[in-house]
């Protein structure tokens, strides 16, 4: 374990001195040499040369008035106050849980204003019927609808990844409202049904989108029926998004 700590500190950006950074680089080089005989890594660019290059676009969205008001008023919320209090009392390491809760609240606001009105601490949350006017209270949701229209007009099909199952609920309601067809896979989808959903999407060109929670669909799927990937929000770990994109 002692040999891995310098590597962890280096990769997490916690190495504070030149000596710590050098120790981390040396430990990383040593680790690579030790595992080289047992690891074979082959990139898609080496074994699937027929694949076209990826084209990545960032779509910038305006917050709805409701989102902007929630975001600006977040400093007075219980989550923000608790994060500040614990940071002052215990430092960054001791306040990690409170800081994460505050960041999660900000993520919800940016995804959709209505997510902030779900019961707190209620476990996995689902939205069976959205509140009236939900389609106008999220800049991201409106942008997603425009992207899906462009996909359909261009003969494309999309994978839509999102972190929150409650947001996937709103997305599926909105896609249905606009006449799009979709399938969905998240952490509650039984393992026995997952491959059937994948096969159905790959085989049926009339299905416009496959809605997937990033953690549930980031690995183990082969979704060749889509040629576009839309990230409604991003995972904390960029590697998780990369794995999802490669589905």
HELIX and SHEET records of a PDB file:
HELIX    1   1 UNK A    2  UNK A   11  1                                  10    
HELIX    2   2 UNK A   18  UNK A   35  1                                  18    
HELIX    3   3 UNK A   36  UNK A   38  5                                   3    
HELIX    4   4 UNK A   44  UNK A   47  1                                   4    
HELIX    5   5 UNK A   65  UNK A   72  1                                   8    
HELIX    6   6 UNK A   74  UNK A   76  5                                   3    
HELIX    7   7 UNK A   78  UNK A   94  1                                  17    
HELIX    8   8 UNK A   96  UNK A  111  1                                  16    
HELIX    9   9 UNK A  113  UNK A  117  5                                   5    
HELIX   10  10 UNK A  134  UNK A  136  5                                   3    
HELIX   11  11 UNK A  139  UNK A  153  1                                  15    
HELIX   12  12 UNK A  165  UNK A  177  1                                  13    
HELIX   13  13 UNK A  191  UNK A  203  1                                  13    
HELIX   14  14 UNK A  214  UNK A  217  1                                   4    
HELIX   15  15 UNK A  238  UNK A  245  1                                   8    
SHEET    1   A 4 UNK A 182  UNK A 185  0                                        
SHEET    2   A 4 UNK A 209  UNK A 213  1                                        
SHEET    3   A 4 UNK A 158  UNK A 162  1                                        
SHEET    4   A 4 UNK A 228  UNK A 231  1                                        
END                                                                             
